[in-house]
């Protein structure tokens, strides 16, 4: 899913749910997608989100103008993918619970109620947040199952790409680190830990490590880092220049298997272990293989997804209000036999046209 999630950020824009009060005029429908609708408010929310996303980017004006043309396309894409997930019986409820729990842990919150409260304090509807996350996960899963898993990359393709782009695979000096953290940060509804006690605990853990204790097991049991602790403290790879100078000068002087003394950071007291230390040089084809496969995968995936979405459109009933354009439309699309655009809209799922036929295997 890691690969698919990156594409999805490019392909779709997350929707923020909105409510209409009883005193508000009935929402204007600008597109019907099978039994679903897209309103002008949906489009405006997507435009607002796009403006926020492009604010800090270079050439933001040009980027916004290009993406704005595809906003309705992206909303239709998402509708089609969510509907396809329902048709295929795809569920992400368990994955959603796990992801929410990960977010809770990363924010050092004790319960889901605390996470919901934190969302409200930031002006975010927790139910909307969950719905958007569920929709994102559903579309990722559909793309992964129906498109991604069918993409094949051969060893010959990897070799050809490596030979043509070898200069791009220069590898700076790097270290792979593991960490044990004794936090001094305050948790919600709790005082900050005593710094002296935290330092004493960290020094005690260091003595255990020097006495032969397993770094991985001690990290799982004693580290306060909710993300790295379950992985035995593994923090991943850091290239030269990515660490704070005071940490970099220490860890780059170590060999694989060696540890630092107890170090003071903003988060608390840490012990770092060097798992791997690589010198600067050009990556071998084997070392670059995963990155090459990733690049080739995306080169093939994006047009394949577009082809898949075109097929979904051709198997669907899509009706666009005059004045709006779906830039992903196929010339083979058909409109509903019965036009209901002028009817008073009911909840999604009422007066719904049937799909022409079940989508064939892609």
Secondary structure as a PSIPRED ss2 file (coil, helix, strand):
# PSIPRED VFORMAT (PSIPRED V4.0)

   1 X C   1.000  0.000  0.000
   2 X H   0.000  1.000  0.000
   3 X H   0.000  1.000  0.000
   4 X H   0.000  1.000  0.000
   5 X H   0.000  1.000  0.000
   6 X H   0.000  1.000  0.000
   7 X H   0.000  1.000  0.000
   8 X H   0.000  1.000  0.000
   9 X H   0.000  1.000  0.000
  10 X H   0.000  1.000  0.000
  11 X H   0.000  1.000  0.000
  12 X C   1.000  0.000  0.000
  13 X C   1.000  0.000  0.000
  14 X C   1.000  0.000  0.000
  15 X C   1.000  0.000  0.000
  16 X C   1.000  0.000  0.000
  17 X C   1.000  0.000  0.000
  18 X C   1.000  0.000  0.000
  19 X C   1.000  0.000  0.000
  20 X C   1.000  0.000  0.000
  21 X C   1.000  0.000  0.000
  22 X C   1.000  0.000  0.000
  23 X C   1.000  0.000  0.000
  24 X C   1.000  0.000  0.000
  25 X C   1.000  0.000  0.000
  26 X C   1.000  0.000  0.000
  27 X C   1.000  0.000  0.000
  28 X C   1.000  0.000  0.000
  29 X E   0.000  0.000  1.000
  30 X E   0.000  0.000  1.000
  31 X E   0.000  0.000  1.000
  32 X E   0.000  0.000  1.000
  33 X E   0.000  0.000  1.000
  34 X C   1.000  0.000  0.000
  35 X C   1.000  0.000  0.000
  36 X E   0.000  0.000  1.000
  37 X E   0.000  0.000  1.000
  38 X E   0.000  0.000  1.000
  39 X E   0.000  0.000  1.000
  40 X H   0.000  1.000  0.000
  41 X H   0.000  1.000  0.000
  42 X H   0.000  1.000  0.000
  43 X H   0.000  1.000  0.000
  44 X H   0.000  1.000  0.000
  45 X H   0.000  1.000  0.000
  46 X H   0.000  1.000  0.000
  47 X H   0.000  1.000  0.000
  48 X H   0.000  1.000  0.000
  49 X H   0.000  1.000  0.000
  50 X H   0.000  1.000  0.000
  51 X H   0.000  1.000  0.000
  52 X H   0.000  1.000  0.000
  53 X H   0.000  1.000  0.000
  54 X H   0.000  1.000  0.000
  55 X C   1.000  0.000  0.000
  56 X C   1.000  0.000  0.000
  57 X C   1.000  0.000  0.000
  58 X C   1.000  0.000  0.000
  59 X C   1.000  0.000  0.000
  60 X H   0.000  1.000  0.000
  61 X H   0.000  1.000  0.000
  62 X H   0.000  1.000  0.000
  63 X H   0.000  1.000  0.000
  64 X H   0.000  1.000  0.000
  65 X H   0.000  1.000  0.000
  66 X H   0.000  1.000  0.000
  67 X H   0.000  1.000  0.000
  68 X H   0.000  1.000  0.000
  69 X C   1.000  0.000  0.000
  70 X C   1.000  0.000  0.000
  71 X H   0.000  1.000  0.000
  72 X H   0.000  1.000  0.000
  73 X H   0.000  1.000  0.000
  74 X H   0.000  1.000  0.000
  75 X H   0.000  1.000  0.000
  76 X H   0.000  1.000  0.000
  77 X H   0.000  1.000  0.000
  78 X H   0.000  1.000  0.000
  79 X H   0.000  1.000  0.000
  80 X H   0.000  1.000  0.000
  81 X H   0.000  1.000  0.000
  82 X H   0.000  1.000  0.000
  83 X H   0.000  1.000  0.000
  84 X H   0.000  1.000  0.000
  85 X H   0.000  1.000  0.000
  86 X H   0.000  1.000  0.000
  87 X H   0.000  1.000  0.000
  88 X C   1.000  0.000  0.000
  89 X C   1.000  0.000  0.000
  90 X C   1.000  0.000  0.000
  91 X C   1.000  0.000  0.000
  92 X C   1.000  0.000  0.000
  93 X H   0.000  1.000  0.000
  94 X H   0.000  1.000  0.000
  95 X H   0.000  1.000  0.000
  96 X H   0.000  1.000  0.000
  97 X H   0.000  1.000  0.000
  98 X H   0.000  1.000  0.000
  99 X H   0.000  1.000  0.000
 100 X H   0.000  1.000  0.000
 101 X H   0.000  1.000  0.000
 102 X H   0.000  1.000  0.000
 103 X H   0.000  1.000  0.000
 104 X H   0.000  1.000  0.000
 105 X H   0.000  1.000  0.000
 106 X H   0.000  1.000  0.000
 107 X C   1.000  0.000  0.000
 108 X C   1.000  0.000  0.000
 109 X C   1.000  0.000  0.000
 110 X C   1.000  0.000  0.000
 111 X C   1.000  0.000  0.000
 112 X H   0.000  1.000  0.000
 113 X H   0.000  1.000  0.000
 114 X H   0.000  1.000  0.000
 115 X H   0.000  1.000  0.000
 116 X H   0.000  1.000  0.000
 117 X H   0.000  1.000  0.000
 118 X H   0.000  1.000  0.000
 119 X H   0.000  1.000  0.000
 120 X H   0.000  1.000  0.000
 121 X H   0.000  1.000  0.000
 122 X C   1.000  0.000  0.000
 123 X C   1.000  0.000  0.000
 124 X C   1.000  0.000  0.000
 125 X C   1.000  0.000  0.000
 126 X H   0.000  1.000  0.000
 127 X H   0.000  1.000  0.000
 128 X H   0.000  1.000  0.000
 129 X H   0.000  1.000  0.000
 130 X H   0.000  1.000  0.000
 131 X H   0.000  1.000  0.000
 132 X H   0.000  1.000  0.000
 133 X H   0.000  1.000  0.000
 134 X H   0.000  1.000  0.000
 135 X H   0.000  1.000  0.000
 136 X H   0.000  1.000  0.000
 137 X H   0.000  1.000  0.000
 138 X H   0.000  1.000  0.000
 139 X H   0.000  1.000  0.000
 140 X H   0.000  1.000  0.000
 141 X H   0.000  1.000  0.000
 142 X H   0.000  1.000  0.000
 143 X H   0.000  1.000  0.000
 144 X H   0.000  1.000  0.000
 145 X H   0.000  1.000  0.000
 146 X H   0.000  1.000  0.000
 147 X C   1.000  0.000  0.000
 148 X H   0.000  1.000  0.000
 149 X H   0.000  1.000  0.000
 150 X H   0.000  1.000  0.000
 151 X C   1.000  0.000  0.000
 152 X C   1.000  0.000  0.000
 153 X C   1.000  0.000  0.000
 154 X C   1.000  0.000  0.000
 155 X H   0.000  1.000  0.000
 156 X H   0.000  1.000  0.000
 157 X H   0.000  1.000  0.000
 158 X H   0.000  1.000  0.000
 159 X H   0.000  1.000  0.000
 160 X H   0.000  1.000  0.000
 161 X H   0.000  1.000  0.000
 162 X H   0.000  1.000  0.000
 163 X H   0.000  1.000  0.000
 164 X H   0.000  1.000  0.000
 165 X C   1.000  0.000  0.000
 166 X H   0.000  1.000  0.000
 167 X H   0.000  1.000  0.000
 168 X H   0.000  1.000  0.000
 169 X H   0.000  1.000  0.000
 170 X E   0.000  0.000  1.000
 171 X E   0.000  0.000  1.000
 172 X C   1.000  0.000  0.000
 173 X C   1.000  0.000  0.000
 174 X E   0.000  0.000  1.000
 175 X E   0.000  0.000  1.000
 176 X E   0.000  0.000  1.000
 177 X E   0.000  0.000  1.000
 178 X E   0.000  0.000  1.000
 179 X E   0.000  0.000  1.000
 180 X E   0.000  0.000  1.000
 181 X E   0.000  0.000  1.000
 182 X E   0.000  0.000  1.000
 183 X E   0.000  0.000  1.000
 184 X C   1.000  0.000  0.000
 185 X C   1.000  0.000  0.000
 186 X C   1.000  0.000  0.000
 187 X C   1.000  0.000  0.000
 188 X C   1.000  0.000  0.000
 189 X C   1.000  0.000  0.000
 190 X C   1.000  0.000  0.000
 191 X C   1.000  0.000  0.000
 192 X C   1.000  0.000  0.000
 193 X C   1.000  0.000  0.000
 194 X C   1.000  0.000  0.000
 195 X H   0.000  1.000  0.000
 196 X H   0.000  1.000  0.000
 197 X H   0.000  1.000  0.000
 198 X H   0.000  1.000  0.000
 199 X H   0.000  1.000  0.000
 200 X H   0.000  1.000  0.000
 201 X H   0.000  1.000  0.000
 202 X H   0.000  1.000  0.000
 203 X H   0.000  1.000  0.000
 204 X H   0.000  1.000  0.000
 205 X H   0.000  1.000  0.000
 206 X H   0.000  1.000  0.000
 207 X H   0.000  1.000  0.000
 208 X H   0.000  1.000  0.000
 209 X H   0.000  1.000  0.000
 210 X H   0.000  1.000  0.000
 211 X C   1.000  0.000  0.000
 212 X C   1.000  0.000  0.000
 213 X C   1.000  0.000  0.000
 214 X C   1.000  0.000  0.000
 215 X H   0.000  1.000  0.000
 216 X H   0.000  1.000  0.000
 217 X H   0.000  1.000  0.000
 218 X H   0.000  1.000  0.000
 219 X H   0.000  1.000  0.000
 220 X H   0.000  1.000  0.000
 221 X H   0.000  1.000  0.000
 222 X H   0.000  1.000  0.000
 223 X C   1.000  0.000  0.000
 224 X C   1.000  0.000  0.000
 225 X C   1.000  0.000  0.000
 226 X C   1.000  0.000  0.000
 227 X C   1.000  0.000  0.000
 228 X C   1.000  0.000  0.000
 229 X H   0.000  1.000  0.000
 230 X H   0.000  1.000  0.000
 231 X H   0.000  1.000  0.000
 232 X C   1.000  0.000  0.000
 233 X C   1.000  0.000  0.000
 234 X E   0.000  0.000  1.000
 235 X E   0.000  0.000  1.000
 236 X E   0.000  0.000  1.000
 237 X E   0.000  0.000  1.000
 238 X E   0.000  0.000  1.000
 239 X E   0.000  0.000  1.000
 240 X C   1.000  0.000  0.000
 241 X C   1.000  0.000  0.000
 242 X C   1.000  0.000  0.000
 243 X C   1.000  0.000  0.000
 244 X C   1.000  0.000  0.000
 245 X H   0.000  1.000  0.000
 246 X H   0.000  1.000  0.000
 247 X H   0.000  1.000  0.000
 248 X H   0.000  1.000  0.000
 249 X H   0.000  1.000  0.000
 250 X H   0.000  1.000  0.000
 251 X H   0.000  1.000  0.000
 252 X C   1.000  0.000  0.000
 253 X C   1.000  0.000  0.000
 254 X C   1.000  0.000  0.000
 255 X C   1.000  0.000  0.000
 256 X C   1.000  0.000  0.000
 257 X C   1.000  0.000  0.000
 258 X C   1.000  0.000  0.000
 259 X E   0.000  0.000  1.000
 260 X C   1.000  0.000  0.000
 261 X C   1.000  0.000  0.000
 262 X C   1.000  0.000  0.000
 263 X E   0.000  0.000  1.000
 264 X E   0.000  0.000  1.000
 265 X C   1.000  0.000  0.000
 266 X C   1.000  0.000  0.000
 267 X C   1.000  0.000  0.000
 268 X E   0.000  0.000  1.000
 269 X E   0.000  0.000  1.000
 270 X E   0.000  0.000  1.000
 271 X E   0.000  0.000  1.000
 272 X E   0.000  0.000  1.000
 273 X E   0.000  0.000  1.000
 274 X E   0.000  0.000  1.000
 275 X E   0.000  0.000  1.000
 276 X E   0.000  0.000  1.000
 277 X E   0.000  0.000  1.000
 278 X E   0.000  0.000  1.000
 279 X C   1.000  0.000  0.000
 280 X C   1.000  0.000  0.000
 281 X E   0.000  0.000  1.000
 282 X E   0.000  0.000  1.000
 283 X C   1.000  0.000  0.000
 284 X C   1.000  0.000  0.000
 285 X H   0.000  1.000  0.000
 286 X H   0.000  1.000  0.000
 287 X H   0.000  1.000  0.000
 288 X H   0.000  1.000  0.000
 289 X H   0.000  1.000  0.000
 290 X H   0.000  1.000  0.000
 291 X H   0.000  1.000  0.000
 292 X H   0.000  1.000  0.000
 293 X H   0.000  1.000  0.000
 294 X H   0.000  1.000  0.000
 295 X H   0.000  1.000  0.000
 296 X H   0.000  1.000  0.000
 297 X H   0.000  1.000  0.000
 298 X H   0.000  1.000  0.000
 299 X H   0.000  1.000  0.000
 300 X H   0.000  1.000  0.000
 301 X H   0.000  1.000  0.000
 302 X H   0.000  1.000  0.000
 303 X H   0.000  1.000  0.000
 304 X H   0.000  1.000  0.000
 305 X H   0.000  1.000  0.000
 306 X H   0.000  1.000  0.000
 307 X H   0.000  1.000  0.000
 308 X H   0.000  1.000  0.000
 309 X H   0.000  1.000  0.000
 310 X H   0.000  1.000  0.000
 311 X H   0.000  1.000  0.000
 312 X H   0.000  1.000  0.000
 313 X H   0.000  1.000  0.000
 314 X H   0.000  1.000  0.000
 315 X C   1.000  0.000  0.000
 316 X C   1.000  0.000  0.000
 317 X E   0.000  0.000  1.000
 318 X E   0.000  0.000  1.000
 319 X E   0.000  0.000  1.000
 320 X E   0.000  0.000  1.000
 321 X C   1.000  0.000  0.000
 322 X C   1.000  0.000  0.000
 323 X C   1.000  0.000  0.000
 324 X C   1.000  0.000  0.000
 325 X C   1.000  0.000  0.000
 326 X C   1.000  0.000  0.000
 327 X C   1.000  0.000  0.000
 328 X C   1.000  0.000  0.000
 329 X C   1.000  0.000  0.000
 330 X C   1.000  0.000  0.000
 331 X C   1.000  0.000  0.000
 332 X C   1.000  0.000  0.000
 333 X C   1.000  0.000  0.000
 334 X E   0.000  0.000  1.000
 335 X C   1.000  0.000  0.000
 336 X C   1.000  0.000  0.000
 337 X C   1.000  0.000  0.000
 338 X C   1.000  0.000  0.000
 339 X C   1.000  0.000  0.000
 340 X C   1.000  0.000  0.000
 341 X C   1.000  0.000  0.000
 342 X C   1.000  0.000  0.000
 343 X C   1.000  0.000  0.000
 344 X C   1.000  0.000  0.000
 345 X C   1.000  0.000  0.000
 346 X C   1.000  0.000  0.000
 347 X C   1.000  0.000  0.000
 348 X C   1.000  0.000  0.000
 349 X C   1.000  0.000  0.000
 350 X C   1.000  0.000  0.000
 351 X C   1.000  0.000  0.000
 352 X C   1.000  0.000  0.000
 353 X C   1.000  0.000  0.000
 354 X C   1.000  0.000  0.000
 355 X C   1.000  0.000  0.000
 356 X C   1.000  0.000  0.000
 357 X C   1.000  0.000  0.000
 358 X C   1.000  0.000  0.000
 359 X C   1.000  0.000  0.000
 360 X C   1.000  0.000  0.000
 361 X C   1.000  0.000  0.000
 362 X C   1.000  0.000  0.000
